[in-house]
Amino acid sequence: MGASKVVGLVVGGLVMAAVAFVVMLLLVKVLWAWTVPDLFPGAVEQGLVARSVSWLTAVKIAIFIAILSVFARGRGSAREK
């Protein structure tokens, strides 16, 4: 395999990872805006809970979910053994 193919694969992988990351952030933002106002209408009206989240907050939520899923996956595999 030539060096140009390896570089192409690496660049393609990075682009795909970036696209997946942006899609995940968009999904977090849309799901928040869709569910939270319905779940907590009084808190949203009072300003206790945000009606929508910023891109930075979506990044934080996505990281939090990823960490939780890693811990949940680790605990599940330990119980199976």
C-alpha positions in Angstrom: 0.0 0.0 0.0 1.4 3.3 -1.0 2.0 6.3 1.3 -0.7 8.3 -0.6 -3.3 5.6 0.1 -2.4 5.6 3.8 -2.7 9.4 4.0 -6.0 9.2 2.1 -7.3 6.7 4.6 -6.2 8.7 7.6 -7.7 11.9 6.2 -10.9 10.1 5.3 -11.1 8.6 8.8 -10.6 12.0 10.4 -13.3 13.6 8.2 -15.7 10.8 9.0 -15.0 11.2 12.7 -15.6 15.0 12.5 -18.9 14.5 10.7 -20.0 11.9 13.2 -19.1 14.3 16.1 -21.0 17.2 14.5 -24.0 14.9 13.9 -23.9 13.8 17.6 -23.8 17.4 18.8 -26.8 18.3 16.5 -28.6 15.3 17.9 -28.0 16.4 21.5 -29.2 19.9 20.7 -32.4 18.7 18.9 -33.3 16.1 21.5 -32.8 18.7 24.3 -35.0 21.3 22.6 -37.6 18.6 21.8 -37.9 16.9 25.2 -36.8 19.2 28.0 -39.5 21.9 27.6 -42.2 19.2 27.6 -40.7 17.4 30.6 -40.1 20.5 32.7 -42.4 23.2 31.5 -42.6 25.1 34.8 -38.8 25.1 35.2 -38.3 26.4 31.7 -40.8 29.2 32.2 -39.1 30.2 35.4 -35.7 30.1 33.8 -34.4 27.3 35.9 -33.8 25.0 33.0 -32.7 26.1 29.5 -35.1 25.7 26.6 -32.2 25.0 24.3 -28.4 24.4 24.7 -25.4 26.0 23.1 -22.9 24.1 20.9 -20.4 24.2 23.8 -23.0 22.7 26.2 -23.9 20.1 23.7 -20.2 19.1 23.6 -20.1 18.8 27.4 -23.3 16.7 27.4 -21.9 14.4 24.6 -18.6 14.0 26.6 -20.6 13.2 29.7 -22.7 10.6 27.9 -19.6 9.0 26.4 -18.0 8.7 29.8 -21.1 7.2 31.3 -21.4 4.7 28.4 -17.8 3.6 28.9 -18.4 3.0 32.7 -21.7 1.2 32.0 -20.0 -1.0 29.3 -17.1 -1.8 31.7 -19.4 -2.8 34.5 -21.5 -5.0 32.3 -18.5 -7.0 31.0 -17.3 -7.5 34.6 -20.6 -9.0 35.6 -20.6 -11.4 32.6 -17.3 -13.0 33.6 
